[in-house]
Structures are given as C-alpha cells and as structure tokens.
C-alpha cells in the first residue's frame, strides 16, 4: 500500500519516530510486536527494510488511523541515513504490513510477560505497553528490563514514562478496591458518569481519549475511570 508521512518527532538524541497513514485511509489490523516492510528507492538501489511497529494497534483504528516506526542511527548506515536525512512530512512510500509472529497469543502465552530489550529493541514492547495501558490486552502485566549504553539516549523514554504513569491503578479502581461505590459505565472516560472533582493532589489523564469538556479541565473535574493518581488525592465523587 501507499503510505504518507504525517510527522517526525524525536525519540532520543539518536532516534526519531515516523508517523504514517495509508493514502486510502485503511491500515490493516496488526498486533503489538509485528513489523512493517518498506520498499525504498535509494539512488539506483531498490531495496526493502523491515521495522517493528512502535505504535499500538488501537491507534491504527478510529477516525484518524496511523502507525509509527522508531528508527535509530548510532553509526552511519544506508537506510537509517535515508530516513533521517531525506524523508519529510508529506512524502509517500510503499509499505506492506503486518508481518511477524513476535506477539502475545492469549491461547499460548502467560498473562505475566517479562521483556528484555536494548537500544531500539524497545519498540515492540513500547507497542505492547501502550496497548495494555489503553485496556486492549486485559489482564496482561508487562515488566520491561531495558538496557541503554547512555542514560541520556534512552529511546522512547518520555513515552515510556507516560505509559508507566497511565498503567497504574485508576482512581475508579482504587475506589472500588476500597469498597467505595462509584458509578461507572464506559470505563474509558467517555460517558461521564464517574465525573469527580479534584480538590488536591495530582492525576494523570491520557490525551488520547480524554472525554472531558474544556471547562471541566479548567475547573479540576475529571473522569475517575480514566485518570491515574500521581500523589495522594482529595476528591469529591458522585453519590450513587
């Protein structure tokens, strides 16, 4: 299929994230851990290169679907050089996906996963972590042991920090576990039944799927089912 480059952002001093969409708006269903194969024309050479999808499967669905790859260059090399030096927003490439069997299979695998990664090898586990944090791999727990030669060149560090904050226990789950009743329906921040007021403390709300109105954000209202505590909280919740 033909894909269009939507954006480029830094993943570390030596790596960048490339976000693509399909020119016809359809991205095939894939699983965390699979890869996309790009067909490239570099000078007189026609070649193909596989890159693991670092975005989560849920991001390839919905109104504005996309997929991402994270490409690192720590030494000069043909294809990373081409991506980092020649690709710009709006450019189109030929790509095929999905490929690969490196993904979680519920009929085969444990729900307690331990991942070993180094450098840009974090990409499949970043995809899995995002999918788990979004609630699409229910019951799966992922522990990542990740090594990097330099602490200031950890690929996707900022994104992983955000996922870690989101993957902890939501406010609604903490209330339920403590025996405090709270009215929830959608469990993903859309319906507003668990709308609560933050009086003190800090919470994390993912920008993806944040169903609050602007005034709610400004006045400290939040949806307990899709908010995660970053400190002790003092809140008002709706009475059932």
N, C-alpha and C positions, 0 to 999 in steps of 0.2 A: 504494500500500500504506500501511498504518498503521505508523508508527514511534514508538518510545518513547525518550525522552531518558534515557540511563543516567547520564551525568556531564558536568560542566563543569569545565574547568581553564584556567588562564592560559597563553597562548601568547606574550604580551608585555604591557606595560602597557596597550596599546590593543586587544588581540585575545584571543579565547577559543576554545578547542577544544570542540566539542559532539560527544559520542559517542552514537550512536543504534543501536538494534537493531530488527528487524522484530517486530511483535507476534505474528506467526505463526512466527517463528524462521527464516524464509527470506529471505536477501538475494540479489538477482540478481547474477550474475557481472559484474564490471566490470573495466576496465583503468585503470592509472595515467594520469591526465590527463583522465578523464571526469568528468561532474558529475551531481549530484542536483538535481531541481527540487522545491521545497517549495511546497505550496498553503497559503496562510495566510488567516486571518480576523482582520483588524486593525480593530477598531471596526466601522464599517459597510462597510469595504472588503474585497473578496475579490480576492486577487492571488496571483501566483506569482513565485518568485525562484530562479534557479539558483546553486548554489555548487559549486565544484570539490571533489571528494573529496580530502581531505588525508591520509587513512589509506591503507594499502596493500591491494591486492586479497586478499593471503593472510589478512589479519585479518578478512575477511568470510566465511571458511570455518572449518570445525572446530566444536568443541564450544560455544563462546560467541561466535558471529559478531557483528561490529559494523562500522559505518563512521563516519567522522568528517568534519566540516567545520570550517574555521577561519575565523571571522568577525571582521573588524576594523572598528572605528569610530574614525576620526580627526576626523570632523565629525558633528554631529547629522544623522541620516538615518533614514527611516521603518523599513525592515526591520532594519538592524543595531540600531537602538534597541529594536525589539521583542524581538529575540533576547537582547540583553544585559540588558534591564530586566524582561522579563516571563516568560521561559522558566525552568522549574525542573525538577530531576530528577523523573522520573515522568510529565511532560507528554507528550501524544501529538500527533503531527502527521500530515498526509497528505503523502506524498512519492513521487516516481517516479524511477527510475534503471535503467540508466545512459543518459546522453546524451553526445554529443560525439565528435569524431574526433581530438582532440589527444592521441594516444598513440603509443608506439613500435610500429612494424609491422616484424617481422624480415624480411619479404619485400621491403620497400621501403626501410628506413632503415639507416643505418650503425650499427655497434655502439659507435662513439665519438660520444657525444652532448655537445653544449655547450648549456647552458640559460642564458637571460638572464631575470632576474626582478627585480622591485622591490616592496617592501611585501608585501601579501597575495598578490601574484602568485607567491610561492614555493610555494603549496600543491600544484600538480600535480607539481612537481619533488621536493617532500618525499615525496609518494607514491611516485614512481619510485625515489628514493634508498632508501626503506625496502624496496621490493620487490627492488632489486638487492642490498642488504645481506643480505636473507634468502635469497638464492640463487635467486630465481624469474625473473630475467632474465639467464640465464647468459651470460657473455662481454661484457655491456654495461658500458661505462665512462661515467660521467656526471660532467661538470665543470660546476659551477654558478657563474655570475657574478651576484652578488646585491647589489643596492643598497638602502640604507636611509637615510632622512634623519637619523635619530638612532641612534647605536650602542647606546643602552640600550632601543631599541624595535624590535629585530630580531625579526620574527615567527618563532616556532618555533626560535629559536636553540639552546635547550638540547637539543631533539630532534635538530637537525641535528648538533650536536657529538657526540652519542651515536652517530648513524649513521656519521659520519666515522670514529670510532674502530673501529666494527664492520666498516666496509667495507675496511679494510686487509687485509694478508695474515694468514690464520690461522696459529696455531702449527704445525698439521699441514702446511700448505702450505709454510711456511718450512723445516720439517724435510725434506720431500720434495725441495724445490728444492736443498737442501744435500747430498742423497744419503744422508740418514739414514732408515732404514726405520722406519715406524710403522704399526701395524695399524689400519686404519680401514674401516668398513663403511657406516654410515648417512650420514656426513658432516654431520650436523646435531645432534649431541650427545645422541642417544637411546640408542644401543646400548651405549656404554661401553667398546668395545674399545680405544680410544685413551686411556683414563683414565691420567693422568700426575700427578706430584706437583710442585707449585711450591715450590722451595726458597728462591728470592729473586727479586725483581722484581715488576712489576705487570702484570695482564692485565685485559682487558675481556670479560665474559660477558653476552650479552643476557639480560634477564629473561624474554624470550619464547622458549620452547623450551629453557630450561636444565634438562637432564635429570638433574642431579646430586642425590644424596641430601643431606639436611641435614648429616649428619656429614662427608661429603666436602667440603662448602663450608667447614665449620669447621676441618677439618684440612688445607686447602690443596690438595685434589685437584681436578682439572679435566679436561674433555674437550678434547683438543688440536684437534679438528676444528672446534669451535665456540667457541674462545677466541682473542682477539687481543692481541698484545703491546703494552703501553704503555711498555715500557722493555726493556733487556737482561734476559734471563731465565736463571736456573739451574734446571734441571728434571731429574726422573727420568722416563724413559719406559719402557713395557713392551718387553721384548726379544722380537723375533719369532722 
